Amino acid sequence: MRIDVITLFPEFIDGCARIGVVGRAQGRGLLQVQTWNPRDFALDTHRTVDSRPFGGGPGMLMAIEPLRTALTKVRDAAGPAKVLYTSPQGVRLTQEKVAGYAREDRLILLCGRYEGIDERLLGNMVDEEISIGDYVLSGGELAAAVVIDAVGRLQEGALNDALSAEQDSFTDGLLDCPHYTRPVDDVFGVVPAVLMSGDHAAIRRWRRKQALGRTWLRRPDLLSRAHLDDEARALLEEFRHEHRAAMK
């Protein structure tokens, strides 16, 4: 998979893409991240990429022409691709959307700065606006890095254990269950006995119950949208009973 990023700060994206799972995916030839600076396509000697908005108001807007030229060059270099603009006005990024992006051969990420981008470019050259949360950042680079990491780790072979992705939070619409490692007995507590029992059916049941319960406690909005079978409903009710008893 190839991801092209149009950004005023290519060094930030390049640095993020060199480390961790994304860096390993690139090293294994599973992912390619390429950056493009719109200043390289500016028309004046000052490499200007912004201008004051019509109608007044504070701040500057990223201008059409450098971004249009950059997007055209990106498409000429590697072919057509879905263009995503990282924006607080966008659709919320979810694991389901990430999985869909991961199935694409190519993506182009457009990072805004200042007060945003001329609406005419968004309407004519951007396929989708995406948001990583209801807050405002100084620019789209952090959001783009999030997309690259989330998509990159889903490339087949990027993770040392493919089951890691299958067991992530949100993969089945729920939060993940708690996890423990050595030592068994610590000043902060003891590892639940079921995890050391060797009974794989019991472990699976415990993890499922904890995932359901944690989602009920922390993200009831997710639980309301989840499709629960009879076993899941029974496990959730069991968790609720145990939780209420512990609170007394």
Secondary structure as GFF3:
##gff-version 3
##sequence-region A 1 248
A	DSSP	beta_strand	2	6	.	.	.	ID=ss1
A	DSSP	alpha_helix	10	17	.	.	.	ID=ss2
A	DSSP	alpha_helix	20	27	.	.	.	ID=ss3
A	DSSP	beta_strand	32	36	.	.	.	ID=ss4
A	DSSP	three_ten_helix	38	41	.	.	.	ID=ss5
A	DSSP	beta_strand	50	51	.	.	.	ID=ss6
A	DSSP	beta_strand	61	62	.	.	.	ID=ss7
A	DSSP	alpha_helix	64	78	.	.	.	ID=ss8
A	DSSP	beta_strand	82	92	.	.	.	ID=ss9
A	DSSP	alpha_helix	95	102	.	.	.	ID=ss10
A	DSSP	beta_strand	106	111	.	.	.	ID=ss11
A	DSSP	alpha_helix	119	125	.	.	.	ID=ss12
A	DSSP	beta_strand	128	131	.	.	.	ID=ss13
A	DSSP	alpha_helix	141	152	.	.	.	ID=ss14
A	DSSP	alpha_helix	163	166	.	.	.	ID=ss15
A	DSSP	beta_strand	185	186	.	.	.	ID=ss16
A	DSSP	beta_strand	189	190	.	.	.	ID=ss17
A	DSSP	three_ten_helix	193	196	.	.	.	ID=ss18
A	DSSP	alpha_helix	200	218	.	.	.	ID=ss19
A	DSSP	alpha_helix	220	225	.	.	.	ID=ss20
A	DSSP	alpha_helix	230	247	.	.	.	ID=ss21
###
